[in-house]
Amino acid sequence: MTTNMVRESAKIYEFPVRNAQRLREMQARQALAGRVIIESGCGSWYHEEAIREDQETRKQ
């Protein structure tokens, strides 16, 4: 009886995009998905306060 079973993970296949406009839109969405927008000083005082408190507790 084998107790060490190795299972391969699922493979995800993308369907081919045949419409050029949809292909461009999909590529634009994928390019934007990796970007992160960080705004400082715009109502994020609670976040800045949490960072400050964390830094103070690490100093102690």
C-alpha positions in Angstrom: 0.0 0.0 0.0 1.5 3.3 -1.0 1.3 6.1 1.5 3.2 8.7 -0.5 1.0 9.8 -3.4 2.2 12.5 -5.7 -0.5 14.5 -7.4 0.1 16.9 -10.2 -1.5 20.3 -9.8 -4.2 21.3 -12.3 -3.2 22.9 -15.5 -5.0 26.1 -16.6 -5.4 26.6 -20.3 -6.4 29.9 -21.8 -8.8 29.9 -24.7 -7.4 31.6 -27.8 -8.6 35.1 -28.4 -9.6 35.5 -32.0 -11.0 39.1 -31.8 -8.1 41.6 -32.1 -9.9 44.3 -30.1 -10.7 41.9 -27.3 -7.1 40.7 -27.3 -5.9 44.3 -26.9 -8.4 44.9 -24.0 -7.3 41.8 -22.3 -3.6 42.7 -22.6 -4.4 46.2 -21.2 -6.2 44.7 -18.2 -3.3 42.3 -17.5 -0.8 45.2 -17.7 -2.9 47.3 -15.2 -3.4 44.3 -12.8 0.3 44.4 -11.7 0.2 48.1 -10.8 -0.4 49.4 -7.3 -1.5 52.9 -6.7 -0.4 54.4 -3.3 -1.7 57.7 -2.3 -0.3 59.3 0.9 -1.8 62.1 2.9 -5.2 61.5 1.4 -7.3 60.3 4.3 -4.9 57.5 5.3 -4.1 58.8 8.7 -5.2 55.5 10.4 -2.7 53.6 8.2 0.1 56.0 9.1 -0.8 55.8 12.8 -0.7 52.0 12.7 2.7 52.1 11.1 3.9 54.5 13.7 2.5 52.4 16.6 4.2 49.3 15.1 7.5 51.1 14.9 7.2 52.2 18.5 6.5 48.7 19.8 9.5 47.4 17.9 11.8 49.9 19.6 10.7 48.8 23.1 
